[in-house]
Amino acid sequence: MKQTFLTVTATLACVAAFAQGRVINGNDSLHLAYYSTDSNQLLPQDAALAGTGPTSAPLASGHSLIEDLYAGTSSSSLVFVSSTTWQATPGRWVNANTILPSPIVGGVAQFFQIQVRDSLAATASQAQANNNQYYGFSQIFTAVPNSGAISYNSLTATSAPANSTWANGSQDLSALYGAGARGAILIQANVPEPTTFALGGLGFAAFAILRRRK
């Protein structure tokens, strides 16, 4: 009886492991991440990067970027899965074979989003809410993870078995990265205009004067 129980338990564990979804968290020349072409949406030290893509090289501003993969069984149930860093090739992050957490199984379409965040923030949404931090989001798309124990389906492959719906990027980067290169994830930062700092300084000075008069 005990041996039968152990056999059944091991079998169930193998089936569960086999059913876990597996994907390649990577991108291609049609799904590049790229910096805004408006240098005002980049930190001043990084203005020369406008319209290019992030790489493994450190930014002049000292900031660094992280790519995060989110997945879920619906577009409203996305959860953080894993992170990776950047290749030397602009706009490309390091491919990472990724096993998805339960209940995101293989063999059926699941929902995904790629997020890019400043390392100073815990999430891309947090970076978006802060000043002077970089953030970016892909569209939410579907893809079919592999349900096997070895193979991993690509998140960018529109053909079977992945059948990804992640649309090709709309930003033409051909002049920089070769014919057909497209940017799909816009990276930018909320950089306050100098006048905002000036007004803030004037307000503080006025407040200080009023306090002295009292």
C-alpha positions in Angstrom: 0.0 0.0 0.0 2.8 2.4 1.0 4.7 1.7 -2.3 1.5 2.2 -4.3 0.9 5.6 -2.6 4.5 6.7 -3.3 4.1 5.6 -6.9 0.9 7.6 -7.4 2.4 10.6 -5.7 5.5 10.5 -7.9 3.3 10.1 -11.0 1.1 13.1 -10.1 4.2 15.2 -9.4 5.6 14.3 -12.8 2.3 15.1 -14.5 2.2 18.5 -12.7 5.7 19.3 -13.7 5.0 18.2 -17.3 2.0 20.5 -17.4 3.8 23.6 -16.2 4.1 26.2 -19.0 7.5 26.9 -20.5 8.5 30.0 -22.5 11.5 31.7 -23.8 11.5 35.2 -22.3 13.3 37.0 -25.2 12.7 39.4 -28.1 13.7 39.8 -31.7 14.3 42.6 -34.2 10.6 43.2 -34.5 10.0 43.6 -30.8 12.8 45.9 -29.7 12.8 48.1 -26.6 13.8 51.7 -27.4 14.3 55.0 -25.8 12.0 57.8 -26.6 13.0 59.9 -29.6 12.2 63.0 -27.4 15.3 63.7 -25.4 13.2 65.7 -22.9 11.7 62.3 -21.8 15.2 61.1 -20.9 17.5 62.2 -18.1 19.8 65.0 -19.3 22.9 62.8 -19.1 21.2 60.2 -21.3 19.9 62.6 -24.0 22.3 61.2 -26.6 20.4 57.8 -26.4 17.2 59.2 -27.8 15.7 56.8 -30.4 18.3 54.0 -29.6 17.8 50.9 -27.5 19.1 49.9 -24.1 22.2 47.7 -23.9 24.3 46.0 -21.2 26.5 49.1 -21.0 25.7 51.4 -18.0 23.8 54.6 -18.6 25.6 57.9 -18.3 23.1 58.9 -15.6 24.1 55.9 -13.5 20.7 54.4 -13.8 20.2 50.8 -15.0 17.2 49.0 -16.5 15.6 45.6 -15.8 13.2 43.6 -18.0 10.4 41.9 -16.2 8.1 39.2 -17.5 4.5 39.1 -16.3 2.0 36.3 -17.1 -1.5 35.1 -16.1 -4.5 33.1 -17.2 -6.3 36.4 -18.1 -5.3 39.9 -18.9 -6.4 41.1 -15.5 -4.5 38.4 -13.5 -0.9 39.1 -14.6 1.7 38.3 -12.0 5.4 38.8 -11.9 7.3 35.8 -13.2 11.0 36.6 -13.7 13.6 39.3 -14.7 16.5 39.4 -17.0 19.2 41.9 -18.1 20.3 43.3 -21.5 22.4 42.1 -24.4 25.1 44.1 -26.0 22.8 44.4 -29.0 20.6 47.5 -28.5 17.0 46.9 -27.6 17.5 43.1 -26.9 17.4 41.5 -23.5 19.1 38.3 -22.6 16.9 35.2 -23.5 15.8 33.3 -20.5 14.2 29.9 -20.5 11.3 30.4 -18.0 9.1 27.9 -16.2 5.7 29.6 -15.4 4.1 29.3 -12.0 0.8 27.5 -11.4 -1.9 27.8 -12.7 -0.3 29.1 -15.9 0.0 25.8 -17.7 1.3 24.9 -21.1 -0.6 23.8 -24.2 -3.2 26.6 -24.1 -3.0 30.4 -24.7 -1.9 32.4 -21.7 -1.5 36.2 -21.3 1.8 38.0 -21.1 3.3 41.5 -20.8 6.9 42.7 -20.9 7.7 45.5 -18.6 10.9 47.6 -18.4 11.8 49.4 -15.2 14.4 51.5 -13.6 16.4 49.4 -11.0 15.5 52.1 -8.5 11.8 51.0 -8.6 10.2 47.7 -7.6 7.9 47.7 -10.7 7.5 49.6 -14.0 4.3 51.1 -12.7 6.1 52.5 -9.6 8.8 54.0 -11.9 6.1 55.6 -14.0 4.7 57.2 -10.9 8.1 58.6 -9.8 10.1 61.4 -11.4 13.4 60.7 -13.1 13.0 56.9 -13.4 12.7 54.9 -16.6 9.7 52.7 -17.5 8.2 50.9 -20.5 5.4 48.5 -21.2 4.6 46.1 -24.1 1.0 45.5 -25.1 -0.7 42.6 -23.3 -0.6 39.6 -25.6 -1.3 35.9 -25.7 1.0 33.0 -26.5 0.9 29.2 -25.9 3.6 28.0 -23.6 5.1 24.5 -24.2 3.7 21.8 -21.9 6.7 19.5 -22.4 9.5 19.0 -19.9 12.3 20.3 -22.1 11.2 22.6 -24.9 10.4 26.3 -24.4 8.1 28.2 -26.8 9.2 31.7 -27.9 7.0 34.7 -26.8 7.6 36.3 -30.2 6.8 33.4 -32.5 3.5 34.0 -34.3 3.5 30.5 -35.8 2.5 27.3 -34.1 3.0 26.1 -31.5 3.5 29.4 -29.7 1.0 31.4 -31.8 2.0 34.7 -30.2 -0.2 37.7 -30.7 2.5 40.2 -29.7 2.2 42.6 -32.6 5.4 43.8 -34.4 6.6 47.2 -33.1 5.4 50.4 -34.7 8.6 52.4 -34.2 10.9 52.2 -37.3 14.4 51.5 -36.2 15.7 50.4 -39.6 18.2 53.3 -39.9 19.9 52.2 -36.7 19.5 48.4 -36.7 18.9 47.2 -40.2 16.0 46.8 -42.6 12.7 46.0 -40.9 13.9 46.6 -37.3 10.9 47.8 -35.2 10.6 49.2 -31.7 7.7 47.7 -29.6 8.4 49.0 -26.1 8.9 52.7 -25.5 11.2 53.6 -22.6 10.9 57.0 -21.1 11.1 58.9 -17.8 9.0 61.6 -16.3 11.6 64.4 -16.2 10.3 67.7 -14.6 11.0 70.8 -16.6 13.5 73.2 -15.2 10.7 75.8 -14.7 9.0 73.3 -12.3 12.1 73.4 -10.1 12.4 77.2 -10.4 8.8 77.6 -9.3 9.3 75.2 -6.5 12.3 77.2 -5.3 10.4 80.5 -5.5 7.6 79.0 -3.5 10.0 77.7 -0.8 11.7 81.1 -0.6 8.4 82.9 -0.2 7.3 80.5 2.5 10.6 81.1 4.4 10.2 84.9 4.2 6.6 84.7 5.5 7.8 82.6 8.4 10.5 85.1 9.3 8.0 88.0 9.3 5.8 86.1 11.8 
